[in-house]
Amino acid sequence: MKVKIHTLFQYLLETTDAEPEAIVGFSLSGSPVLGDYLDAIDPSLSLDWNNRDFKGLPELRAHVLQQAGLKNQCKIEDVLITGGAAEANFLAIMQLLQPGDEIVIETPGWPQAEVLAKAIGAKIKKIERLESEGWHLPLDRLRDAVTSQTRMIFVTNPNNPTGDLLSADEVQELVSMASSAGAWLLIDEVYAGLEWDGPRAPSVAGIYDRGITTGSVSKALGLQGLRTGWMICQDPDAIMNAVILRENSSEIMNVMGEIIAEIALRPERYLPAMEKARSEGMANLAEMNAWIDSQPGLTWVAPRAGLIGLARLPNGMDSDVFARKLLADPYRTFLLPGSAYDQPNHIRLGVGGGAAVNLRKGLDRVSVALRESVSESG
Ligand SMILES: Cc1ncc(COP(=O)(O)O)c(C=O)c1O
């Protein structure tokens, strides 16, 4: 098994040194600073591990259930604290999927499941989200793809990169499909809490014994540097298998990540932080919608949740060429080309990152670069 690089990460690696002056399409809220938490941190805290539990600090795991609305459905033992949602997905997929098993995934989607399934030697069935259908997950096509060989269904809700959203009924339908095949249903909820067009659907870990919910403090709270996330599942073996794999990679959680995430998820901090993230996100998306409307030939399906979406470039323009042009002088602006998501004529736009990313400046430069590219191609 060797994990191979995906085009999305390849692009990030190739562009790390570019020192852009603006970033357009950031997926997380503006990040708090360490000083925001110092009043609640005991300076005599040992920097050993948490010394309490291999699955993570119990108080943090209780907050995780609370914010997911799972307090009455799941127990603290059903929660494993991980190095971000990325590690949670990694542990679940690597331990539950075997060579030859079928996994059903979505495209466009977060590439991690595909990368890992390829490394495992699993059989991948991709369900295409179509722009003409608002990028909505086509449950009828997904149902056709599920067979008795299906071992796992992996989807993101809200979806990265389109911002599409599943309803409670749709999550329930996914559960019945997975259950009829005896398959695991992993729903990555890393963007949860930022729903604009509809309520947050119930987390699958609360309604299906083979349901796995993954998430983290990275996105709505902007705390991605803490590398703190979770895997929630009512199946004790699935959690234990993840603990066993983690013991052979990062062993334990980093204690500062756990401590700060626990503070950030305390209701008296979490609720106002989410309110701020939501009001800023909504206002910035309204600006983005107006900006897109003013760009000749540029269109998008506005995200129904989260801070990012895919926009179609004018005149069938190539996203790689455009993204690299934009990154170079005189524009010095970073965005992700849609090629990273099998959508070569789209770009990922978004409003995250707070003041640090100079979004307004970036959009002005995208406007100029678009006009120039259109006139060159015409
Ligand atoms: C859908 C999805 N899952 C997981 C991750 C990884 O997040 P984390 O920082 O929690 O590991 C990302 C990051 O962009 C994501 O978009």
The ligand as an SDF file (V2000), in Angstrom:
LIG
                    3D

 16 16  0  0  0  0  0  0  0  0999 V2000
  -14.4710   17.8430    3.6980 C   0  0  0  0  0  0  0  0  0  0  0  0
  -13.2190   17.9840    4.4840 C   0  0  0  0  0  0  0  0  0  0  0  0
  -12.8910   17.0420    5.3780 N   0  0  0  0  0  0  0  0  0  0  0  0
  -11.7940   17.1350    6.1270 C   0  0  0  0  0  0  0  0  0  0  0  0
  -10.9300   18.1950    5.9950 C   0  0  0  0  0  0  0  0  0  0  0  0
   -9.7410   18.2690    6.8940 C   0  0  0  0  0  0  0  0  0  0  0  0
  -10.0670   19.0590    7.9800 O   0  0  0  0  0  0  0  0  0  0  0  0
   -9.2950   19.0270    9.3510 P   0  0  0  0  0  0  0  0  0  0  0  0
   -8.5340   20.2970    9.4390 O   0  0  0  0  0  0  0  0  0  0  0  0
  -10.3530   18.9250   10.3750 O   0  0  0  0  0  0  0  0  0  0  0  0
   -8.4180   17.8260    9.3420 O   0  0  0  0  0  0  0  0  0  0  0  0
  -11.1950   19.2000    5.0660 C   0  0  0  0  0  0  0  0  0  0  0  0
  -10.2820   20.3480    4.8890 C   0  0  0  0  0  0  0  0  0  0  0  0
  -10.3630   21.1240    3.9740 O   0  0  0  0  0  0  0  0  0  0  0  0
  -12.3750   19.0960    4.3080 C   0  0  0  0  0  0  0  0  0  0  0  0
  -12.6940   20.0310    3.4050 O   0  0  0  0  0  0  0  0  0  0  0  0
  1  2  1  0
  2  3  1  0
  2 15  2  0
  3  4  2  0
  4  5  1  0
  5  6  1  0
  5 12  2  0
  6  7  1  0
  7  8  1  0
  8  9  2  0
  8 10  1  0
  8 11  1  0
 12 13  1  0
 12 15  1  0
 13 14  2  0
 15 16  1  0
M  END
$$$$
